[in-house]
Amino acid sequence: ANVDGRLLTTYVADGLIAATPTGSTAYALAAGGPILPPELRNILLVPIAPHLSVDRGVVLSEGSSVSITVQEDGNAVLCVDGQTPISLAENDRVDVRAGDYGAKFIRFGDPGYFYRNLTAHMNQNPTMVAQSATTIGLPR
């Protein structure tokens, strides 16, 4: 993956997620990526099941562009939310950048809604609750 024309790293992984802050609470979070507040305009890169490669998500600076090139011919597929998957071949390149216009959402709560909703959803996840209980030695 190249960021702003410079090599960041070569991922050896089952896939690579490029997400916006809105997407950071979906598949990127499930793959171990960080949560970004919705008011940011950064891009997040999260490898899926990396092997002997960078295994953490990377938050890029606002305005960065990413270029991802398929290094080996295989079963590479580009999947974009709501779109038909596209097969990729060796040396195919995908360029990613934030759009010029952000989405506007109607919010019926105060600015703290994001963290309250996030905390409520995370507390409803039995796996996360069980892991937290085990970490501090509590019965499940």
C-alpha positions in Angstrom: 0.0 0.0 0.0 1.3 3.4 -0.9 0.1 6.5 0.9 0.5 9.9 -0.8 2.9 8.3 -3.3 5.2 6.7 -0.7 5.3 3.0 0.2 3.7 2.4 3.6 4.0 -1.4 3.7 3.3 -4.6 1.7 0.5 -6.5 3.3 0.5 -10.3 3.3 -3.1 -10.9 4.4 -6.5 -12.4 3.4 -7.6 -8.8 2.7 -7.3 -5.2 3.4 -10.1 -2.9 4.6 -10.0 0.8 3.7 -12.6 2.5 5.8 -14.0 5.9 6.7 -14.8 6.8 10.3 -18.4 5.6 9.7 -17.0 2.3 8.5 -14.6 2.0 11.4 -17.4 0.7 13.7 -18.4 -2.1 11.2 -16.2 -4.6 9.4 -13.0 -2.7 10.3 -13.8 -3.0 14.0 -14.6 -6.7 13.7 -11.1 -7.1 12.1 -9.4 -5.5 15.1 -9.3 -1.9 13.8 -9.7 1.2 16.0 -12.9 3.3 16.3 -12.7 6.7 14.7 -15.1 9.5 15.7 -17.6 10.3 12.9 -16.5 14.0 12.6 -13.0 13.0 11.3 -12.3 12.7 7.6 -9.4 10.2 7.9 -9.0 6.9 6.1 -8.3 3.7 8.1 -6.4 0.7 6.8 -7.0 -2.6 8.6 -5.5 -5.9 7.4 -7.7 -9.1 7.5 -5.8 -12.1 9.0 -2.3 -10.8 8.2 0.5 -13.3 8.0 4.1 -12.1 8.9 3.1 -8.6 8.0 1.8 -5.4 9.7 -1.0 -6.7 11.9 -2.5 -3.4 13.2 -4.8 -0.8 11.7 -3.3 2.4 10.5 -5.1 5.8 10.7 -4.0 8.0 7.9 -3.9 11.8 7.9 -6.9 13.7 6.7 -6.5 14.3 2.9 -4.3 11.3 2.4 -4.7 9.1 -0.7 -4.0 5.4 -0.8 -3.0 3.2 -3.7 -3.3 -0.5 -3.3 -1.7 -2.8 -5.9 -2.4 -6.5 -6.2 1.1 -8.1 -6.1 0.2 -11.7 -7.0 -2.4 -13.2 -9.3 -4.9 -15.0 -7.2 -8.4 -14.5 -5.9 -8.3 -10.8 -5.3 -11.7 -9.1 -5.2 -12.7 -5.5 -4.7 -15.8 -5.2 -2.5 -17.3 -1.8 -1.9 -20.5 -1.4 0.2 -23.6 -1.7 -1.9 -21.7 -2.5 -5.1 -21.1 -5.7 -7.1 -17.7 -7.2 -6.3 -15.0 -6.8 -9.0 -12.3 -9.4 -9.7 -8.7 -8.0 -9.6 -5.6 -9.4 -11.3 -1.9 -9.1 -10.6 -0.8 -5.4 -10.9 -4.3 -4.1 -10.8 -4.4 -0.9 -8.6 -7.2 0.5 -6.4 -7.0 4.2 -5.4 -8.8 5.3 -2.3 -9.3 8.8 -1.0 -12.0 10.6 1.0 -14.7 12.2 -1.1 -14.9 15.9 -1.6 -18.3 16.0 0.2 -19.2 14.5 3.5 -22.6 12.8 4.3 -25.0 14.9 6.4 -27.0 13.0 9.1 -29.8 14.3 11.3 -29.0 13.7 14.9 -31.7 13.8 17.6 -29.3 13.7 20.5 -26.5 15.8 22.0 -22.9 15.5 20.7 -22.2 12.7 23.1 -24.6 10.3 21.3 -21.8 8.5 19.4 -19.9 7.3 22.5 -23.1 6.4 24.4 -24.5 4.4 21.5 -21.1 2.7 20.9 -20.8 1.8 24.6 -24.4 0.5 24.7 -23.8 -1.8 21.7 -20.4 -3.0 23.0 -22.0 -3.8 26.4 -24.7 -5.9 24.6 -22.0 -8.0 22.9 -21.7 -11.2 25.0 -18.3 -12.0 23.6 -16.9 -8.7 24.7 -18.6 -8.9 28.2 -17.2 -12.5 28.6 -13.7 -11.4 27.6 -13.8 -8.5 30.0 -15.0 -10.7 32.9 -12.3 -13.2 32.2 -9.6 -10.5 32.0 -10.4 -9.3 35.5 -11.2 -12.7 37.0 -15.0 -12.5 37.3 -17.3 -15.4 36.7 -19.2 -15.3 33.4 
